[in-house]
């Protein structure tokens, strides 16, 4: 690996990457270990999902999925797809700490060590509720307009 002269130490690189992670406030960025437990939780995850980092570290990733998705094994299916394809894209309802639902667009990726060993997963998601609601309103309006034109 070629080292960037900007990073005079591995610690400087870690601080740089941590700053990027925490400044991505429009995105929930969550890492999960092989036991499916949350290991990192950025500021975007706190803002979108409502849990503080200390509340969720060590908890199962299923906590952000709806009860129906947990019951039908969606988190495990996402991990299986990420292993097979390198990533798993999804658009679905997720649940916040307060129990409210939001529509999210996200991706789950397998995290591997330098020698290719699976170390965990990285989930990145974004709240797309407003966009989904706008699209739904537009579909309703287009349907109404089509109906009026026919009449």
C-alpha positions in Angstrom: 0.0 0.0 0.0 1.3 3.4 -0.9 1.3 5.8 2.0 0.0 9.3 1.5 2.6 11.8 2.8 -0.3 13.7 4.4 -0.5 10.9 7.0 2.7 10.8 8.9 1.4 8.0 11.1 -1.3 5.4 11.2 -2.9 7.4 14.1 -3.2 10.5 11.8 -4.9 8.3 9.2 -7.3 6.9 11.9 -8.2 10.4 13.1 -8.8 11.5 9.4 -11.1 8.5 8.8 -12.9 9.1 12.1 -13.5 12.7 11.1 -15.0 11.6 7.8 -17.2 9.0 9.5 -18.6 11.5 12.1 -19.1 14.3 9.5 -21.3 12.2 7.3 -24.4 13.3 9.2 -26.9 12.6 6.3 -25.9 8.9 6.4 -26.2 6.3 9.1 -22.9 4.4 9.0 -22.9 1.3 11.2 -20.5 -1.6 11.4 -21.5 -5.0 12.7 -19.4 -7.9 13.9 -19.7 -11.6 13.0 -22.2 -12.0 15.8 -24.4 -9.4 14.1 -23.8 -6.9 16.9 -23.2 -3.1 16.4 -19.6 -2.1 16.7 -19.6 1.4 15.4 -22.3 4.0 15.1 -21.7 7.4 13.6 -23.4 10.8 14.3 -25.6 10.3 11.2 -26.9 7.1 12.7 -27.7 8.9 15.9 -29.6 11.6 14.1 -31.5 9.3 11.8 -32.2 6.4 14.2 -32.3 8.2 17.5 -30.1 5.9 19.7 -26.9 7.3 21.1 -23.8 5.3 20.4 -23.5 4.1 24.0 -27.1 2.8 23.9 -26.6 0.7 20.7 -23.0 -0.6 20.7 -23.2 -4.3 21.4 -26.9 -4.6 20.5 -28.0 -6.8 17.6 -28.3 -4.9 14.2 -31.9 -6.2 14.1 -32.9 -3.4 16.4 -33.1 -1.0 13.4 -35.3 -3.4 11.4 -39.1 -3.7 11.7 -40.4 -6.6 13.7 -41.8 -8.1 10.5 -38.4 -7.9 8.8 -36.7 -9.5 11.9 -39.3 -12.3 11.9 -38.8 -13.1 8.3 -35.0 -13.0 8.5 -34.3 -9.9 6.5 -31.1 -8.9 8.3 -29.6 -12.3 7.8 -30.7 -12.4 4.1 -28.9 -9.0 3.6 -25.7 -10.4 5.1 -25.9 -13.5 2.9 -26.4 -11.4 -0.2 -23.5 -9.1 0.8 -21.3 -12.2 1.2 -22.3 -13.5 -2.2 -22.3 -10.3 -4.2 -20.0 -8.1 -2.1 -22.9 -5.8 -1.2 -26.7 -5.9 -0.7 -28.8 -2.9 -1.7 -32.1 -2.3 0.0 -35.0 0.1 0.2 -37.3 -0.7 3.1 -38.9 0.6 6.3 -36.7 0.8 9.3 -37.5 1.7 12.9 -36.2 4.4 15.1 -35.6 4.3 18.8 -39.0 6.0 19.4 -40.7 3.3 17.4 -41.5 5.5 14.4 -40.9 4.1 10.9 -38.9 5.7 8.2 -38.2 4.7 4.6 -34.5 4.1 4.0 -32.3 3.4 1.1 -29.1 1.6 2.0 -26.4 -0.8 1.3 -24.7 -3.5 3.4 -21.1 -4.5 2.5 -18.9 -7.3 3.8 -15.8 -6.1 5.7 -12.8 -8.3 5.0 -9.2 -8.2 6.4 -6.2 -7.7 4.2 -6.0 -11.5 3.8 -9.6 -11.8 2.8 -11.1 -13.1 6.1 -14.6 -11.9 6.9 -14.5 -9.5 9.8 -18.0 -8.1 9.8 -20.3 -5.9 7.8 -20.8 -2.2 7.1 -24.3 -0.8 6.7 -24.9 2.7 5.2 -28.4 4.0 5.0 -30.2 7.3 4.3 -33.6 8.5 5.3 -35.6 8.7 2.1 -39.1 9.1 3.7 -39.7 12.6 2.3 -38.7 11.6 -1.2 -40.9 8.5 -1.0 -43.9 10.6 0.2 -43.3 13.2 -2.6 -43.2 10.4 -5.2 -46.4 8.9 -3.7 -48.2 12.3 -3.9 -47.0 12.7 -7.5 -48.4 9.2 -8.4 -51.8 10.1 -6.8 -51.9 13.4 -8.7 -51.0 11.8 -12.0 -53.6 9.1 -11.5 -56.2 11.8 -10.7 -55.2 13.9 -13.7 -55.4 10.8 -15.9 -58.8 10.0 -14.6 -60.1 13.6 -15.2 -58.7 13.6 -18.7 -60.5 10.4 -19.5 -63.8 11.9 -18.3 
